[in-house]
Amino acid sequence: MSLRVATWNIEWFGNLFDGRSALRLDDDWSARYKVTRAEQGAAIARVLRRLDADLLLVVEAPNTGKRQSTVRALKNFAAAFGLRQSAAAIGFANDTHQELAVMYDPDTLSLRHDPRGVPGDAARAVHAPRFDTQFRLDVDVDGQPDVHIFSKPPVEMEIRLAAGGKALRLIGVHTKSKAPHGAKNEAEELAISIANRRKQLAQCVWLRQRVEDHLRDGDDLIVLGDFNDGPGLDGYERLFGRSGVEVVLGMDAPEDRQLREPHARIWLDPRQGWSLSTARFYSKPYRRYLNALLDYVMLSPGLAERGAAAWRIWHPFDDPDCFDDDAMRLALLAASDHFPVSVDLELP
């Protein structure tokens, strides 16, 4: 059977819902620049219809709180636009108002939140602790392990296809941003950038430990989401040796223990004269848009090889089909500052 799995960071998605997760589609401005809530909602729906994923990881999904519900909000959105991805699920809710959630077609698959690992704490080192707890790792090599957390704990799902067959494992990710938000001068910018890089790298080491456990157990694994990172993305990699994405992929491991992600691997070749991107941000200092490769869908080796995997970045300018479709191109630009990434699998 064919299966399409995708990830998409939908910027300010939660602002389209009120305090009880009811959808607001009106002419008031969304948090997107010069885009109303009605326009952003319609743009998101157009992209989701065209993307036509059986399962979508929504990064920056609507909030879950005392009155708000991520699942209820996403179901309301799917119902309002008649989307086949009418079911939704989350893992551990967080305090950032930006959840990690999954929208999916219940006629194609079923899933359940299935976190792995024992709880970790500040007192002892634990291999691959549960993602909503703590992780001890000495990143700055001072002999003193630091304690790390996920502000957005990765979501872990067991997926079962309606057609039967082996269950799939999914880990949805939104790792720490390395941007030096709040810096008042160059010295603060440097300090914050390095501190954020340490946190991001520790999160990726934590993720890699869980990946290694799944590979050891022979699981078919999908790791996807917004890593806020990529090989060669910034100069701080010289301090740490590897990007976080390379750590999760396992680029220092034997070939049969490395996750597959062709977009990330393109960055590893310094001689190629072009680049890929999954996000587009406006830079006030440069007065132009900057592009970055931040979002990935990684597959375990057996799943990639058996499933004849085909990856795609739904970029409004770089993907010819998206560019030639005026409505789709404009919808991608109105919906978010990130673009979807998908992989098509052919499973037995």
C-alpha positions in Angstrom: 0.0 0.0 0.0 1.0 3.6 -0.5 1.5 5.8 2.6 2.3 9.5 2.6 3.8 10.9 5.8 4.6 14.6 6.2 5.7 17.3 8.6 4.8 21.0 8.5 5.5 23.8 10.9 2.4 26.0 10.7 3.3 29.4 12.0 0.9 30.9 14.6 -1.7 28.1 13.9 -3.0 28.5 17.4 -4.1 32.1 16.8 -6.9 30.8 14.5 -8.7 29.4 17.6 -10.4 31.0 20.6 -9.9 30.1 24.2 -12.1 27.1 23.8 -10.5 25.8 20.6 -13.3 27.1 18.3 -12.1 28.1 14.9 -12.0 31.8 14.1 -12.2 32.6 10.4 -12.8 36.3 10.2 -11.2 39.5 8.6 -9.1 40.3 11.7 -5.4 40.0 11.1 -3.7 36.7 11.9 -0.2 36.8 13.3 1.1 36.4 9.7 2.1 39.7 8.1 -0.9 41.2 6.2 -2.8 37.9 6.2 -6.2 37.7 7.9 -7.3 34.7 9.9 -9.8 33.7 7.2 -7.0 33.9 4.6 -4.6 31.9 6.6 -7.1 29.3 7.5 -8.1 28.9 3.8 -4.5 28.8 2.8 -3.6 26.1 5.3 -6.6 24.0 4.2 -5.7 24.3 0.5 -2.2 23.1 1.2 -3.4 20.2 3.3 -5.8 19.1 0.6 -3.0 19.2 -2.1 -0.5 17.6 0.3 -3.0 14.8 0.8 -0.9 13.2 3.6 -2.2 10.1 5.3 -0.4 11.4 8.4 0.9 14.9 9.1 3.0 16.0 12.1 1.9 19.5 12.9 4.6 21.6 14.5 3.4 24.6 16.4 0.0 23.1 16.7 -2.8 24.8 18.7 -2.5 24.8 22.5 -3.7 22.4 25.1 -4.5 24.0 28.4 -7.2 24.4 31.0 -9.9 25.1 28.4 -8.1 24.7 25.1 -7.5 21.3 23.4 -5.1 20.6 20.6 -7.1 17.6 19.4 -10.4 19.4 19.5 -9.0 22.4 17.6 -7.5 20.2 14.9 -10.7 18.2 14.5 -12.7 21.5 14.3 -10.3 22.6 11.5 -10.6 19.4 9.6 -14.4 19.4 9.9 -14.7 23.0 8.8 -12.8 22.3 5.6 -13.8 18.7 5.0 -10.3 17.3 5.3 -9.8 13.5 5.3 -7.2 14.0 8.1 -10.1 14.2 10.5 -8.5 12.5 13.5 -5.8 14.0 15.7 -3.5 13.1 18.6 -0.8 14.6 20.8 1.8 13.3 23.2 3.0 15.3 26.2 1.4 18.7 26.3 3.9 21.6 27.0 3.9 25.1 28.4 4.9 27.0 25.2 1.4 27.2 23.6 3.0 25.4 20.6 2.2 21.7 20.7 3.4 18.8 18.6 0.4 17.0 17.2 -0.5 14.5 14.5 -3.4 14.8 12.1 -4.3 11.6 10.2 -6.8 9.7 8.1 -8.6 7.2 10.5 -9.6 5.1 7.5 -6.0 4.5 6.6 -4.3 4.1 10.0 -4.7 4.1 13.8 -2.2 5.3 16.3 -1.5 5.7 20.0 0.8 7.8 22.1 3.5 5.3 23.2 6.4 7.1 25.0 9.6 5.0 25.7 12.3 5.3 28.3 12.4 5.6 32.1 12.2 9.0 33.8 15.5 10.8 34.1 16.5 13.4 36.7 19.3 15.8 37.7 20.9 13.2 40.1 21.8 10.4 37.7 22.5 9.8 34.1 20.0 7.6 32.3 20.3 6.3 28.7 17.5 7.8 26.5 15.2 8.9 29.3 11.6 9.6 28.7 11.3 12.8 26.7 9.2 14.7 29.3 11.9 14.3 32.0 15.5 15.3 32.2 18.8 14.3 30.5 22.3 14.7 31.9 25.0 15.4 29.3 28.3 17.3 29.5 28.2 19.3 26.3 30.7 22.0 27.1 33.3 19.4 28.2 34.0 20.9 31.6 33.6 17.6 33.5 30.3 18.7 34.9 27.2 17.1 33.3 24.5 19.7 32.5 20.8 18.9 32.9 18.7 19.3 29.8 15.0 19.3 29.1 12.7 19.6 26.0 10.5 22.6 26.2 8.5 20.7 23.6 8.9 17.0 24.4 9.0 14.9 21.2 5.8 12.9 20.5 6.2 9.2 20.2 3.5 7.2 18.4 2.9 3.6 17.4 1.2 3.5 14.0 -0.9 0.6 12.7 -2.1 0.5 9.1 -5.7 -0.5 8.4 -4.3 -2.8 5.7 -2.3 -4.7 8.3 1.4 -5.4 8.4 4.2 -4.4 10.8 3.6 -1.4 13.1 5.6 1.7 12.4 7.2 3.9 15.1 7.1 7.7 14.8 9.0 10.4 16.7 7.9 14.0 16.1 10.4 16.7 16.9 10.7 20.4 17.5 14.2 21.0 18.9 15.6 24.1 20.5 16.0 27.2 18.3 19.5 28.5 18.1 18.5 32.1 17.3 19.9 34.6 19.9 16.5 36.1 20.8 16.9 38.9 23.4 20.5 39.7 22.7 21.3 43.4 23.2 24.8 43.4 21.7 27.3 41.2 19.8 28.7 39.8 23.0 25.3 38.7 24.3 24.4 37.4 20.8 27.5 35.2 20.9 26.9 33.9 24.4 23.2 33.1 23.7 24.0 31.5 20.4 26.5 29.1 22.0 24.2 28.3 24.9 21.3 27.6 22.6 23.6 25.4 20.4 24.5 23.4 23.5 20.9 22.8 24.4 20.0 21.9 20.8 22.9 19.5 20.5 22.0 17.8 23.8 18.5 17.3 22.6 19.7 15.7 19.4 22.1 13.4 21.4 19.0 12.4 23.5 17.0 11.7 20.4 19.8 9.7 18.8 20.0 7.4 21.9 16.3 6.6 21.4 16.9 6.1 17.7 19.6 3.6 18.4 17.3 1.7 20.7 14.7 1.4 17.9 17.3 0.3 15.4 18.6 -2.3 17.7 15.1 -3.7 18.1 14.6 -3.8 14.3 11.7 -1.2 14.4 10.6 0.6 11.3 11.1 4.2 12.4 10.2 7.7 11.1 11.8 10.7 12.8 10.4 14.0 11.5 9.9 17.6 12.4 11.5 21.0 12.7 15.1 20.6 14.0 16.0 24.3 13.7 19.3 23.0 12.3 21.1 21.5 9.4 24.6 20.4 8.3 26.7 23.5 7.7 23.9 25.9 8.8 26.1 28.0 11.0 29.7 28.5 12.1 29.2 27.2 15.7 29.5 23.6 14.4 33.3 24.1 14.5 33.0 24.3 18.3 31.0 21.0 18.5 32.1 18.9 15.6 28.7 18.0 14.2 25.3 19.6 13.6 22.4 18.2 15.6 20.8 16.8 12.5 24.0 14.8 11.7 23.9 13.5 15.3 20.3 12.2 14.9 21.0 10.8 11.5 24.0 8.9 13.0 26.6 10.1 10.5 29.4 8.6 12.6 27.7 5.2 12.8 28.0 2.3 10.4 25.9 2.7 7.2 23.3 0.3 8.4 22.7 2.3 11.6 22.3 5.7 9.8 18.8 7.2 9.2 18.0 8.1 5.6 17.2 11.7 4.6 18.4 12.8 1.2 17.8 16.6 1.7 20.1 16.6 4.7 22.8 14.6 2.9 23.0 17.2 0.1 24.3 19.7 2.6 27.2 17.3 3.5 28.7 17.9 0.0 30.6 21.2 0.1 31.1 21.2 -3.6 27.5 21.3 -4.7 26.7 24.8 -5.8 23.0 24.9 -4.8 21.0 24.4 -1.7 17.6 23.2 -0.5 15.3 25.1 1.9 12.1 24.3 3.9 11.7 27.8 5.5 11.7 31.4 4.4 12.1 34.3 6.7 12.3 38.1 6.2 15.5 39.7 7.4 15.1 43.4 8.4 18.9 44.1 8.4 19.3 42.7 4.9 15.8 43.7 3.6 15.3 40.4 1.9 14.0 36.9 2.5 16.5 34.3 3.7 16.0 30.5 3.2 17.0 27.7 5.4 16.7 23.9 5.5 15.2 23.1 8.9 12.6 20.4 8.5 13.2 16.8 7.8 11.7 13.3 7.4 14.2 10.6 8.4 13.6 6.9 7.9 15.3 3.8 9.4 17.4 2.1 6.7 15.1 -0.9 6.2 12.0 1.2 5.9 13.6 3.5 3.3 14.9 0.6 1.2 11.9 -1.6 1.4 9.4 1.3 1.0 11.0 2.8 -2.2 10.8 6.1 -0.4 10.3 9.4 -2.4 10.9 12.7 -0.5 9.5 16.1 -1.5 9.8 19.7 -0.2 6.6 21.6 -1.1 8.4 24.9 -1.8 6.4 27.6 -3.5 9.3 28.6 -5.8 11.6 25.6 -6.0 9.0 22.9 -6.6 7.9 23.2 -10.2 4.3 22.0 -9.6 3.8 24.3 -6.7 5.3 27.3 -8.6 3.1 26.6 -11.7 -0.1 26.4 -9.6 -0.8 30.1 -8.7 -3.3 29.2 -6.0 -1.0 26.7 -4.3 2.0 29.0 -4.5 0.1 31.8 -2.8 -1.4 29.5 -0.2 2.0 28.2 0.8 3.2 31.8 1.3 0.2 32.9 3.2 -0.1 29.8 5.5 3.3 29.7 7.1 7.0 30.7 7.0 7.8 26.9 6.7 6.8 24.6 3.9 5.7 20.9 4.2 8.2 18.0 3.7 6.7 14.6 2.8 7.8 11.1 2.0 5.9 8.5 0.0 6.3 4.9 1.0 5.2 1.7 -0.8 4.6 -0.8 1.9 3.7 -4.5 1.6 
